[in-house]
Amino acid sequence: MKKENKIVFVMAQIALMNCERAGMEAENTYRLNCGQSIIYGDEAFQSLYDKYAPLIGRNAFPEMFILSERET
């Protein structure tokens, strides 16, 4: 996979994670406004990060650049 494609893939995964996170935050806000307790706590948000971490972990971009340099 070309470096540009890898970058697009990682950026897409980041966008997906942010959409899921925003939905979780919105649901929590809605429930609080209705006088209910939140449904997504710290563990749920950590689980979301853990789901995407292998793809967008801290080293995703540096690893892509290192690997692409080795391929050329």
N, CA, C, O and CB atoms as a CASP TS submission, in Angstrom:
PFRMAT TS
TARGET T0000
AUTHOR 0000-0000-0000
METHOD Language model
MODEL 1
PARENT N/A
ATOM      1  N   MET     1       0.845  -1.172   0.000  1.00  0.00           N
ATOM      2  CA  MET     1       0.000   0.000   0.000  1.00  0.00           C
ATOM      3  C   MET     1       0.893   1.238   0.000  1.00  0.00           C
ATOM      4  O   MET     1       1.873   1.307   0.742  1.00  0.00           O
ATOM      5  CB  MET     1      -0.963  -0.004   1.219  1.00  0.00           C
ATOM      6  N   LYS     2       0.551   2.197  -0.823  1.00  0.00           N
ATOM      7  CA  LYS     2       1.339   3.417  -0.916  1.00  0.00           C
ATOM      8  C   LYS     2       1.166   4.259   0.345  1.00  0.00           C
ATOM      9  O   LYS     2       0.158   4.171   1.046  1.00  0.00           O
ATOM     10  CB  LYS     2       0.938   4.224  -2.160  1.00  0.00           C
ATOM     11  N   LYS     3       2.179   5.075   0.607  1.00  0.00           N
ATOM     12  CA  LYS     3       2.167   5.916   1.802  1.00  0.00           C
ATOM     13  C   LYS     3       0.919   6.791   1.852  1.00  0.00           C
ATOM     14  O   LYS     3       0.311   6.936   2.913  1.00  0.00           O
ATOM     15  CB  LYS     3       3.419   6.790   1.849  1.00  0.00           C
ATOM     16  N   GLU     4       0.534   7.369   0.729  1.00  0.00           N
ATOM     17  CA  GLU     4      -0.640   8.245   0.697  1.00  0.00           C
ATOM     18  C   GLU     4      -1.904   7.480   1.074  1.00  0.00           C
ATOM     19  O   GLU     4      -2.762   7.999   1.787  1.00  0.00           O
ATOM     20  CB  GLU     4      -0.801   8.875  -0.695  1.00  0.00           C
ATOM     21  N   ASN     5      -2.015   6.245   0.593  1.00  0.00           N
ATOM     22  CA  ASN     5      -3.178   5.418   0.923  1.00  0.00           C
ATOM     23  C   ASN     5      -3.203   5.068   2.404  1.00  0.00           C
ATOM     24  O   ASN     5      -4.267   5.037   3.020  1.00  0.00           O
ATOM     25  CB  ASN     5      -3.179   4.139   0.084  1.00  0.00           C
ATOM     26  N   LYS     6      -2.038   4.805   2.971  1.00  0.00           N
ATOM     27  CA  LYS     6      -1.965   4.495   4.394  1.00  0.00           C
ATOM     28  C   LYS     6      -2.396   5.696   5.225  1.00  0.00           C
ATOM     29  O   LYS     6      -3.106   5.547   6.219  1.00  0.00           O
ATOM     30  CB  LYS     6      -0.543   4.063   4.780  1.00  0.00           C
ATOM     31  N   ILE     7      -1.969   6.876   4.820  1.00  0.00           N
ATOM     32  CA  ILE     7      -2.346   8.088   5.546  1.00  0.00           C
ATOM     33  C   ILE     7      -3.850   8.291   5.479  1.00  0.00           C
ATOM     34  O   ILE     7      -4.482   8.613   6.485  1.00  0.00           O
ATOM     35  CB  ILE     7      -1.614   9.316   4.977  1.00  0.00           C
ATOM     36  N   VAL     8      -4.423   8.104   4.303  1.00  0.00           N
ATOM     37  CA  VAL     8      -5.874   8.255   4.141  1.00  0.00           C
ATOM     38  C   VAL     8      -6.605   7.232   5.007  1.00  0.00           C
ATOM     39  O   VAL     8      -7.619   7.557   5.626  1.00  0.00           O
ATOM     40  CB  VAL     8      -6.282   8.093   2.652  1.00  0.00           C
ATOM     41  N   PHE     9      -6.107   6.014   5.054  1.00  0.00           N
ATOM     42  CA  PHE     9      -6.732   4.978   5.871  1.00  0.00           C
ATOM     43  C   PHE     9      -6.729   5.364   7.342  1.00  0.00           C
ATOM     44  O   PHE     9      -7.755   5.260   8.015  1.00  0.00           O
ATOM     45  CB  PHE     9      -6.016   3.645   5.679  1.00  0.00           C
ATOM     46  N   VAL    10      -5.589   5.805   7.842  1.00  0.00           N
ATOM     47  CA  VAL    10      -5.495   6.190   9.255  1.00  0.00           C
ATOM     48  C   VAL    10      -6.396   7.385   9.544  1.00  0.00           C
ATOM     49  O   VAL    10      -7.067   7.422  10.575  1.00  0.00           O
ATOM     50  CB  VAL    10      -4.036   6.521   9.633  1.00  0.00           C
ATOM     51  N   MET    11      -6.414   8.358   8.643  1.00  0.00           N
ATOM     52  CA  MET    11      -7.277   9.525   8.843  1.00  0.00           C
ATOM     53  C   MET    11      -8.751   9.113   8.854  1.00  0.00           C
ATOM     54  O   MET    11      -9.545   9.672   9.611  1.00  0.00           O
ATOM     55  CB  MET    11      -7.025  10.577   7.742  1.00  0.00           C
ATOM     56  N   ALA    12      -9.113   8.154   8.032  1.00  0.00           N
ATOM     57  CA  ALA    12     -10.498   7.662   8.020  1.00  0.00           C
ATOM     58  C   ALA    12     -10.841   6.971   9.337  1.00  0.00           C
ATOM     59  O   ALA    12     -11.942   7.137   9.863  1.00  0.00           O
ATOM     60  CB  ALA    12     -10.717   6.691   6.842  1.00  0.00           C
ATOM     61  N   GLN    13      -9.899   6.199   9.866  1.00  0.00           N
ATOM     62  CA  GLN    13     -10.130   5.542  11.151  1.00  0.00           C
ATOM     63  C   GLN    13     -10.282   6.566  12.270  1.00  0.00           C
ATOM     64  O   GLN    13     -11.112   6.397  13.163  1.00  0.00           O
ATOM     65  CB  GLN    13      -8.983   4.577  11.473  1.00  0.00           C
ATOM     66  N   ILE    14      -9.483   7.625  12.221  1.00  0.00           N
ATOM     67  CA  ILE    14      -9.604   8.696  13.214  1.00  0.00           C
ATOM     68  C   ILE    14     -10.981   9.344  13.112  1.00  0.00           C
ATOM     69  O   ILE    14     -11.618   9.616  14.130  1.00  0.00           O
ATOM     70  CB  ILE    14      -8.490   9.758  13.019  1.00  0.00           C
ATOM     71  N   ALA    15     -11.436   9.590  11.894  1.00  0.00           N
ATOM     72  CA  ALA    15     -12.761  10.189  11.697  1.00  0.00           C
ATOM     73  C   ALA    15     -13.857   9.275  12.240  1.00  0.00           C
ATOM     74  O   ALA    15     -14.794   9.745  12.884  1.00  0.00           O
ATOM     75  CB  ALA    15     -13.005  10.479  10.203  1.00  0.00           C
ATOM     76  N   LEU    16     -13.744   7.978  11.984  1.00  0.00           N
ATOM     77  CA  LEU    16     -14.737   7.034  12.501  1.00  0.00           C
ATOM     78  C   LEU    16     -14.759   7.030  14.021  1.00  0.00           C
ATOM     79  O   LEU    16     -15.826   7.040  14.635  1.00  0.00           O
ATOM     80  CB  LEU    16     -14.456   5.627  11.982  1.00  0.00           C
ATOM     81  N   MET    17     -13.579   7.014  14.623  1.00  0.00           N
ATOM     82  CA  MET    17     -13.507   7.024  16.078  1.00  0.00           C
ATOM     83  C   MET    17     -14.128   8.301  16.632  1.00  0.00           C
ATOM     84  O   MET    17     -14.868   8.257  17.615  1.00  0.00           O
ATOM     85  CB  MET    17     -12.052   6.889  16.548  1.00  0.00           C
ATOM     86  N   ASN    18     -13.830   9.434  16.007  1.00  0.00           N
ATOM     87  CA  ASN    18     -14.395  10.697  16.473  1.00  0.00           C
ATOM     88  C   ASN    18     -15.910  10.726  16.333  1.00  0.00           C
ATOM     89  O   ASN    18     -16.598  11.291  17.183  1.00  0.00           O
ATOM     90  CB  ASN    18     -13.786  11.857  15.707  1.00  0.00           C
ATOM     91  N   CYS    19     -16.436  10.126  15.276  1.00  0.00           N
ATOM     92  CA  CYS    19     -17.897  10.050  15.110  1.00  0.00           C
ATOM     93  C   CYS    19     -18.523   9.215  16.222  1.00  0.00           C
ATOM     94  O   CYS    19     -19.535   9.600  16.808  1.00  0.00           O
ATOM     95  CB  CYS    19     -18.258   9.452  13.731  1.00  0.00           C
ATOM     96  N   GLU    20     -17.920   8.086  16.501  1.00  0.00           N
ATOM     97  CA  GLU    20     -18.440   7.244  17.581  1.00  0.00           C
ATOM     98  C   GLU    20     -18.370   7.965  18.919  1.00  0.00           C
ATOM     99  O   GLU    20     -19.319   7.924  19.702  1.00  0.00           O
ATOM    100  CB  GLU    20     -17.664   5.925  17.656  1.00  0.00           C
ATOM    101  N   ARG    21     -17.244   8.627  19.182  1.00  0.00           N
ATOM    102  CA  ARG    21     -17.075   9.358  20.439  1.00  0.00           C
ATOM    103  C   ARG    21     -18.107  10.467  20.557  1.00  0.00           C
ATOM    104  O   ARG    21     -18.703  10.652  21.618  1.00  0.00           O
ATOM    105  CB  ARG    21     -15.659   9.942  20.541  1.00  0.00           C
ATOM    106  N   ALA    22     -18.323  11.205  19.472  1.00  0.00           N
ATOM    107  CA  ALA    22     -19.299  12.298  19.485  1.00  0.00           C
ATOM    108  C   ALA    22     -20.706  11.760  19.746  1.00  0.00           C
ATOM    109  O   ALA    22     -21.486  12.380  20.469  1.00  0.00           O
ATOM    110  CB  ALA    22     -19.262  13.071  18.148  1.00  0.00           C
ATOM    111  N   GLY    23     -21.024  10.624  19.167  1.00  0.00           N
ATOM    112  CA  GLY    23     -22.322  10.007  19.423  1.00  0.00           C
ATOM    113  C   GLY    23     -22.489   9.607  20.879  1.00  0.00           C
ATOM    114  O   GLY    23     -23.559   9.784  21.462  1.00  0.00           O
ATOM    115  N   MET    24     -21.427   9.068  21.461  1.00  0.00           N
ATOM    116  CA  MET    24     -21.467   8.699  22.871  1.00  0.00           C
ATOM    117  C   MET    24     -21.653   9.934  23.747  1.00  0.00           C
ATOM    118  O   MET    24     -22.447   9.924  24.688  1.00  0.00           O
ATOM    119  CB  MET    24     -20.185   7.953  23.267  1.00  0.00           C
ATOM    120  N   GLU    25     -20.919  10.992  23.431  1.00  0.00           N
ATOM    121  CA  GLU    25     -21.049  12.232  24.202  1.00  0.00           C
ATOM    122  C   GLU    25     -22.447  12.824  24.050  1.00  0.00           C
ATOM    123  O   GLU    25     -23.025  13.309  25.023  1.00  0.00           O
ATOM    124  CB  GLU    25     -19.992  13.256  23.756  1.00  0.00           C
ATOM    125  N   ALA    26     -22.990  12.786  22.844  1.00  0.00           N
ATOM    126  CA  ALA    26     -24.333  13.321  22.604  1.00  0.00           C
ATOM    127  C   ALA    26     -25.380  12.533  23.390  1.00  0.00           C
ATOM    128  O   ALA    26     -26.289  13.115  23.981  1.00  0.00           O
ATOM    129  CB  ALA    26     -24.666  13.289  21.100  1.00  0.00           C
ATOM    130  N   GLU    27     -25.246  11.224  23.392  1.00  0.00           N
ATOM    131  CA  GLU    27     -26.201  10.403  24.147  1.00  0.00           C
ATOM    132  C   GLU    27     -26.111  10.705  25.638  1.00  0.00           C
ATOM    133  O   GLU    27     -27.133  10.800  26.316  1.00  0.00           O
ATOM    134  CB  GLU    27     -25.946   8.905  23.895  1.00  0.00           C
ATOM    135  N   ASN    28     -24.890  10.857  26.150  1.00  0.00           N
ATOM    136  CA  ASN    28     -24.729  11.213  27.562  1.00  0.00           C
ATOM    137  C   ASN    28     -25.385  12.554  27.864  1.00  0.00           C
ATOM    138  O   ASN    28     -26.077  12.692  28.873  1.00  0.00           O
ATOM    139  CB  ASN    28     -23.242  11.259  27.940  1.00  0.00           C
ATOM    140  N   THR    29     -25.177  13.536  27.007  1.00  0.00           N
ATOM    141  CA  THR    29     -25.763  14.865  27.203  1.00  0.00           C
ATOM    142  C   THR    29     -27.284  14.792  27.162  1.00  0.00           C
ATOM    143  O   THR    29     -27.963  15.403  27.986  1.00  0.00           O
ATOM    144  CB  THR    29     -25.251  15.848  26.133  1.00  0.00           C
ATOM    145  N   TYR    30     -27.808  14.050  26.212  1.00  0.00           N
ATOM    146  CA  TYR    30     -29.261  13.888  26.098  1.00  0.00           C
ATOM    147  C   TYR    30     -29.833  13.283  27.379  1.00  0.00           C
ATOM    148  O   TYR    30     -30.827  13.765  27.921  1.00  0.00           O
ATOM    149  CB  TYR    30     -29.616  13.001  24.881  1.00  0.00           C
ATOM    150  N   ARG    31     -29.194  12.232  27.846  1.00  0.00           N
ATOM    151  CA  ARG    31     -29.685  11.559  29.051  1.00  0.00           C
ATOM    152  C   ARG    31     -29.612  12.476  30.262  1.00  0.00           C
ATOM    153  O   ARG    31     -30.526  12.486  31.087  1.00  0.00           O
ATOM    154  CB  ARG    31     -28.886  10.284  29.313  1.00  0.00           C
ATOM    155  N   LEU    32     -28.532  13.246  30.379  1.00  0.00           N
ATOM    156  CA  LEU    32     -28.431  14.187  31.499  1.00  0.00           C
ATOM    157  C   LEU    32     -29.533  15.241  31.427  1.00  0.00           C
ATOM    158  O   LEU    32     -30.118  15.602  32.449  1.00  0.00           O
ATOM    159  CB  LEU    32     -27.052  14.866  31.507  1.00  0.00           C
ATOM    160  N   ASN    33     -29.814  15.731  30.227  1.00  0.00           N
ATOM    161  CA  ASN    33     -30.875  16.727  30.051  1.00  0.00           C
ATOM    162  C   ASN    33     -32.257  16.161  30.373  1.00  0.00           C
ATOM    163  O   ASN    33     -33.172  16.905  30.726  1.00  0.00           O
ATOM    164  CB  ASN    33     -30.859  17.258  28.625  1.00  0.00           C
ATOM    165  N   CYS    34     -32.401  14.855  30.249  1.00  0.00           N
ATOM    166  CA  CYS    34     -33.673  14.200  30.578  1.00  0.00           C
ATOM    167  C   CYS    34     -33.727  13.759  32.042  1.00  0.00           C
ATOM    168  O   CYS    34     -34.691  13.127  32.471  1.00  0.00           O
ATOM    169  CB  CYS    34     -33.891  12.991  29.667  1.00  0.00           C
ATOM    170  N   GLY    35     -32.693  14.095  32.794  1.00  0.00           N
ATOM    171  CA  GLY    35     -32.656  13.729  34.206  1.00  0.00           C
ATOM    172  C   GLY    35     -32.233  12.300  34.463  1.00  0.00           C
ATOM    173  O   GLY    35     -32.444  11.777  35.558  1.00  0.00           O
ATOM    174  N   GLN    36     -31.645  11.667  33.480  1.00  0.00           N
ATOM    175  CA  GLN    36     -31.192  10.285  33.619  1.00  0.00           C
ATOM    176  C   GLN    36     -29.683  10.266  33.829  1.00  0.00           C
ATOM    177  O   GLN    36     -29.002  11.276  33.655  1.00  0.00           O
ATOM    178  CB  GLN    36     -31.584   9.444  32.375  1.00  0.00           C
ATOM    179  N   SER    37     -29.184   9.112  34.201  1.00  0.00           N
ATOM    180  CA  SER    37     -27.736   8.974  34.361  1.00  0.00           C
ATOM    181  C   SER    37     -27.097   8.706  33.001  1.00  0.00           C
ATOM    182  O   SER    37     -27.754   8.258  32.062  1.00  0.00           O
ATOM    183  CB  SER    37     -27.394   7.833  35.362  1.00  0.00           C
ATOM    184  N   ILE    38     -25.804   8.992  32.924  1.00  0.00           N
ATOM    185  CA  ILE    38     -25.097   8.766  31.661  1.00  0.00           C
ATOM    186  C   ILE    38     -24.991   7.267  31.391  1.00  0.00           C
ATOM    187  O   ILE    38     -24.984   6.451  32.312  1.00  0.00           O
ATOM    188  CB  ILE    38     -23.684   9.415  31.693  1.00  0.00           C
ATOM    189  N   ILE    39     -24.913   6.935  30.134  1.00  0.00           N
ATOM    190  CA  ILE    39     -24.806   5.528  29.746  1.00  0.00           C
ATOM    191  C   ILE    39     -23.350   5.154  29.434  1.00  0.00           C
ATOM    192  O   ILE    39     -22.952   4.002  29.600  1.00  0.00           O
ATOM    193  CB  ILE    39     -25.705   5.240  28.523  1.00  0.00           C
ATOM    194  N   TYR    40     -22.564   6.133  28.984  1.00  0.00           N
ATOM    195  CA  TYR    40     -21.169   5.879  28.617  1.00  0.00           C
ATOM    196  C   TYR    40     -20.252   6.536  29.637  1.00  0.00           C
ATOM    197  O   TYR    40     -20.193   7.761  29.747  1.00  0.00           O
ATOM    198  CB  TYR    40     -20.862   6.405  27.187  1.00  0.00           C
ATOM    199  N   GLY    41     -19.544   5.703  30.377  1.00  0.00           N
ATOM    200  CA  GLY    41     -18.594   6.201  31.358  1.00  0.00           C
ATOM    201  C   GLY    41     -17.171   6.108  30.836  1.00  0.00           C
ATOM    202  O   GLY    41     -16.940   5.890  29.647  1.00  0.00           O
ATOM    203  N   ASP    42     -16.230   6.276  31.742  1.00  0.00           N
ATOM    204  CA  ASP    42     -14.814   6.243  31.373  1.00  0.00           C
ATOM    205  C   ASP    42     -14.425   4.941  30.683  1.00  0.00           C
ATOM    206  O   ASP    42     -13.655   4.940  29.723  1.00  0.00           O
ATOM    207  CB  ASP    42     -13.953   6.445  32.603  1.00  0.00           C
ATOM    208  N   GLU    43     -14.963   3.837  31.182  1.00  0.00           N
ATOM    209  CA  GLU    43     -14.609   2.538  30.603  1.00  0.00           C
ATOM    210  C   GLU    43     -15.060   2.428  29.153  1.00  0.00           C
ATOM    211  O   GLU    43     -14.356   1.849  28.325  1.00  0.00           O
ATOM    212  CB  GLU    43     -15.226   1.408  31.421  1.00  0.00           C
ATOM    213  N   ALA    44     -16.220   2.975  28.842  1.00  0.00           N
ATOM    214  CA  ALA    44     -16.726   2.916  27.464  1.00  0.00           C
ATOM    215  C   ALA    44     -15.847   3.729  26.525  1.00  0.00           C
ATOM    216  O   ALA    44     -15.569   3.307  25.403  1.00  0.00           O
ATOM    217  CB  ALA    44     -18.173   3.425  27.397  1.00  0.00           C
ATOM    218  N   PHE    45     -15.408   4.901  26.992  1.00  0.00           N
ATOM    219  CA  PHE    45     -14.544   5.725  26.151  1.00  0.00           C
ATOM    220  C   PHE    45     -13.162   5.088  25.997  1.00  0.00           C
ATOM    221  O   PHE    45     -12.555   5.168  24.930  1.00  0.00           O
ATOM    222  CB  PHE    45     -14.415   7.138  26.740  1.00  0.00           C
ATOM    223  N   GLN    46     -12.668   4.457  27.062  1.00  0.00           N
ATOM    224  CA  GLN    46     -11.391   3.761  26.963  1.00  0.00           C
ATOM    225  C   GLN    46     -11.511   2.577  26.017  1.00  0.00           C
ATOM    226  O   GLN    46     -10.596   2.302  25.241  1.00  0.00           O
ATOM    227  CB  GLN    46     -10.917   3.295  28.349  1.00  0.00           C
ATOM    228  N   SER    47     -12.630   1.880  26.079  1.00  0.00           N
ATOM    229  CA  SER    47     -12.865   0.747  25.181  1.00  0.00           C
ATOM    230  C   SER    47     -12.886   1.195  23.724  1.00  0.00           C
ATOM    231  O   SER    47     -12.377   0.501  22.845  1.00  0.00           O
ATOM    232  CB  SER    47     -14.182   0.050  25.534  1.00  0.00           C
ATOM    233  N   LEU    48     -13.481   2.360  23.478  1.00  0.00           N
ATOM    234  CA  LEU    48     -13.497   2.907  22.118  1.00  0.00           C
ATOM    235  C   LEU    48     -12.075   3.175  21.637  1.00  0.00           C
ATOM    236  O   LEU    48     -11.717   2.824  20.513  1.00  0.00           O
ATOM    237  CB  LEU    48     -14.335   4.205  22.062  1.00  0.00           C
ATOM    238  N   TYR    49     -11.263   3.800  22.495  1.00  0.00           N
ATOM    239  CA  TYR    49      -9.869   4.051  22.121  1.00  0.00           C
ATOM    240  C   TYR    49      -9.144   2.729  21.869  1.00  0.00           C
ATOM    241  O   TYR    49      -8.412   2.593  20.889  1.00  0.00           O
ATOM    242  CB  TYR    49      -9.143   4.863  23.225  1.00  0.00           C
ATOM    243  N   ASP    50      -9.350   1.767  22.751  1.00  0.00           N
ATOM    244  CA  ASP    50      -8.682   0.469  22.602  1.00  0.00           C
ATOM    245  C   ASP    50      -9.060  -0.211  21.288  1.00  0.00           C
ATOM    246  O   ASP    50      -8.246  -0.912  20.687  1.00  0.00           O
ATOM    247  CB  ASP    50      -9.034  -0.445  23.778  1.00  0.00           C
ATOM    248  N   LYS    51     -10.288  -0.002  20.853  1.00  0.00           N
ATOM    249  CA  LYS    51     -10.757  -0.583  19.591  1.00  0.00           C
ATOM    250  C   LYS    51      -9.967  -0.036  18.396  1.00  0.00           C
ATOM    251  O   LYS    51      -9.650  -0.774  17.463  1.00  0.00           O
ATOM    252  CB  LYS    51     -12.258  -0.301  19.402  1.00  0.00           C
ATOM    253  N   TYR    52      -9.657   1.252  18.434  1.00  0.00           N
ATOM    254  CA  TYR    52      -8.975   1.891  17.309  1.00  0.00           C
ATOM    255  C   TYR    52      -7.457   2.022  17.501  1.00  0.00           C
ATOM    256  O   TYR    52      -6.743   2.320  16.544  1.00  0.00           O
ATOM    257  CB  TYR    52      -9.566   3.254  17.079  1.00  0.00           C
ATOM    258  N   ALA    53      -6.970   1.810  18.694  1.00  0.00           N
ATOM    259  CA  ALA    53      -5.546   2.018  18.986  1.00  0.00           C
ATOM    260  C   ALA    53      -4.597   1.256  18.063  1.00  0.00           C
ATOM    261  O   ALA    53      -3.584   1.820  17.651  1.00  0.00           O
ATOM    262  CB  ALA    53      -5.267   1.622  20.399  1.00  0.00           C
ATOM    263  N   PRO    54      -4.882  -0.001  17.721  1.00  0.00           N
ATOM    264  CA  PRO    54      -3.947  -0.692  16.824  1.00  0.00           C
ATOM    265  C   PRO    54      -3.798  -0.010  15.460  1.00  0.00           C
ATOM    266  O   PRO    54      -2.762  -0.134  14.807  1.00  0.00           O
ATOM    267  CB  PRO    54      -4.403  -2.119  16.621  1.00  0.00           C
ATOM    268  N   LEU    55      -4.833   0.703  15.042  1.00  0.00           N
ATOM    269  CA  LEU    55      -4.794   1.363  13.741  1.00  0.00           C
ATOM    270  C   LEU    55      -4.304   2.799  13.815  1.00  0.00           C
ATOM    271  O   LEU    55      -3.632   3.278  12.902  1.00  0.00           O
ATOM    272  CB  LEU    55      -6.154   1.335  13.119  1.00  0.00           C
ATOM    273  N   ILE    56      -4.640   3.492  14.909  1.00  0.00           N
ATOM    274  CA  ILE    56      -4.304   4.916  14.996  1.00  0.00           C
ATOM    275  C   ILE    56      -3.537   5.245  16.268  1.00  0.00           C
ATOM    276  O   ILE    56      -3.613   6.366  16.770  1.00  0.00           O
ATOM    277  CB  ILE    56      -5.568   5.759  14.930  1.00  0.00           C
ATOM    278  N   GLY    57      -2.808   4.284  16.782  1.00  0.00           N
ATOM    279  CA  GLY    57      -2.031   4.538  17.986  1.00  0.00           C
ATOM    280  C   GLY    57      -1.042   5.668  17.781  1.00  0.00           C
ATOM    281  O   GLY    57      -0.896   6.198  16.679  1.00  0.00           O
ATOM    282  N   ARG    58      -0.380   6.019  18.837  1.00  0.00           N
ATOM    283  CA  ARG    58       0.561   7.148  18.797  1.00  0.00           C
ATOM    284  C   ARG    58       1.604   7.020  17.702  1.00  0.00           C
ATOM    285  O   ARG    58       2.088   8.020  17.172  1.00  0.00           O
ATOM    286  CB  ARG    58       1.254   7.282  20.122  1.00  0.00           C
ATOM    287  N   ASN    59       1.942   5.807  17.371  1.00  0.00           N
ATOM    288  CA  ASN    59       3.029   5.587  16.419  1.00  0.00           C
ATOM    289  C   ASN    59       2.558   5.272  15.006  1.00  0.00           C
ATOM    290  O   ASN    59       3.372   4.907  14.159  1.00  0.00           O
ATOM    291  CB  ASN    59       3.895   4.475  16.903  1.00  0.00           C
ATOM    292  N   ALA    60       1.280   5.402  14.735  1.00  0.00           N
ATOM    293  CA  ALA    60       0.759   5.010  13.423  1.00  0.00           C
ATOM    294  C   ALA    60       1.424   5.779  12.291  1.00  0.00           C
ATOM    295  O   ALA    60       1.886   5.178  11.321  1.00  0.00           O
ATOM    296  CB  ALA    60      -0.743   5.224  13.372  1.00  0.00           C
ATOM    297  N   PHE    61       1.477   7.095  12.404  1.00  0.00           N
ATOM    298  CA  PHE    61       2.076   7.887  11.328  1.00  0.00           C
ATOM    299  C   PHE    61       3.588   7.691  11.234  1.00  0.00           C
ATOM    300  O   PHE    61       4.094   7.480  10.131  1.00  0.00           O
ATOM    301  CB  PHE    61       1.765   9.359  11.534  1.00  0.00           C
ATOM    302  N   PRO    62       4.334   7.751  12.344  1.00  0.00           N
ATOM    303  CA  PRO    62       5.780   7.504  12.212  1.00  0.00           C
ATOM    304  C   PRO    62       6.096   6.129  11.637  1.00  0.00           C
ATOM    305  O   PRO    62       7.013   5.991  10.827  1.00  0.00           O
ATOM    306  CB  PRO    62       6.453   7.646  13.560  1.00  0.00           C
ATOM    307  N   GLU    63       5.344   5.114  12.049  1.00  0.00           N
ATOM    308  CA  GLU    63       5.581   3.773  11.519  1.00  0.00           C
ATOM    309  C   GLU    63       5.334   3.718  10.021  1.00  0.00           C
ATOM    310  O   GLU    63       6.074   3.052   9.296  1.00  0.00           O
ATOM    311  CB  GLU    63       4.694   2.758  12.228  1.00  0.00           C
ATOM    312  N   MET    64       4.304   4.410   9.548  1.00  0.00           N
ATOM    313  CA  MET    64       4.029   4.425   8.111  1.00  0.00           C
ATOM    314  C   MET    64       5.185   5.043   7.344  1.00  0.00           C
ATOM    315  O   MET    64       5.584   4.538   6.295  1.00  0.00           O
ATOM    316  CB  MET    64       2.736   5.191   7.819  1.00  0.00           C
ATOM    317  N   PHE    65       5.721   6.133   7.866  1.00  0.00           N
ATOM    318  CA  PHE    65       6.808   6.797   7.164  1.00  0.00           C
ATOM    319  C   PHE    65       8.082   5.960   7.202  1.00  0.00           C
ATOM    320  O   PHE    65       8.815   5.908   6.213  1.00  0.00           O
ATOM    321  CB  PHE    65       7.065   8.172   7.768  1.00  0.00           C
ATOM    322  N   ILE    66       8.353   5.313   8.314  1.00  0.00           N
ATOM    323  CA  ILE    66       9.538   4.461   8.416  1.00  0.00           C
ATOM    324  C   ILE    66       9.413   3.289   7.449  1.00  0.00           C
ATOM    325  O   ILE    66      10.354   2.979   6.719  1.00  0.00           O
ATOM    326  CB  ILE    66       9.728   3.950   9.868  1.00  0.00           C
ATOM    327  N   LEU    67       8.247   2.637   7.443  1.00  0.00           N
ATOM    328  CA  LEU    67       8.049   1.499   6.546  1.00  0.00           C
ATOM    329  C   LEU    67       8.102   1.917   5.087  1.00  0.00           C
ATOM    330  O   LEU    67       8.648   1.194   4.254  1.00  0.00           O
ATOM    331  CB  LEU    67       6.722   0.822   6.839  1.00  0.00           C
ATOM    332  N   SER    68       7.540   3.075   4.770  1.00  0.00           N
ATOM    333  CA  SER    68       7.554   3.507   3.371  1.00  0.00           C
ATOM    334  C   SER    68       8.968   3.850   2.919  1.00  0.00           C
ATOM    335  O   SER    68       9.306   3.661   1.751  1.00  0.00           O
ATOM    336  CB  SER    68       6.632   4.717   3.173  1.00  0.00           C
ATOM    337  N   GLU    69       9.791   4.346   3.822  1.00  0.00           N
ATOM    338  CA  GLU    69      11.184   4.631   3.474  1.00  0.00           C
ATOM    339  C   GLU    69      11.936   3.333   3.200  1.00  0.00           C
ATOM    340  O   GLU    69      12.793   3.286   2.318  1.00  0.00           O
ATOM    341  CB  GLU    69      11.878   5.424   4.604  1.00  0.00           C
ATOM    342  N   ARG    70      11.624   2.300   3.937  1.00  0.00           N
ATOM    343  CA  ARG    70      12.279   1.005   3.733  1.00  0.00           C
ATOM    344  C   ARG    70      11.853   0.369   2.413  1.00  0.00           C
ATOM    345  O   ARG    70      12.632  -0.343   1.779  1.00  0.00           O
ATOM    346  CB  ARG    70      11.961   0.059   4.894  1.00  0.00           C
ATOM    347  N   GLU    71      10.606   0.632   2.003  1.00  0.00           N
ATOM    348  CA  GLU    71      10.086   0.043   0.765  1.00  0.00           C
ATOM    349  C   GLU    71      10.713   0.656  -0.474  1.00  0.00           C
ATOM    350  O   GLU    71      10.776   0.016  -1.524  1.00  0.00           O
ATOM    351  CB  GLU    71       8.583   0.206   0.702  1.00  0.00           C
ATOM    352  N   THR    72      11.181   1.902  -0.358  1.00  0.00           N
ATOM    353  CA  THR    72      11.748   2.566  -1.532  1.00  0.00           C
ATOM    354  C   THR    72      13.217   2.308  -1.674  1.00  0.00           C
ATOM    355  O   THR    72      13.842   2.799  -2.614  1.00  0.00           O
ATOM    356  CB  THR    72      11.506   4.043  -1.467  1.00  0.00           C
TER
END
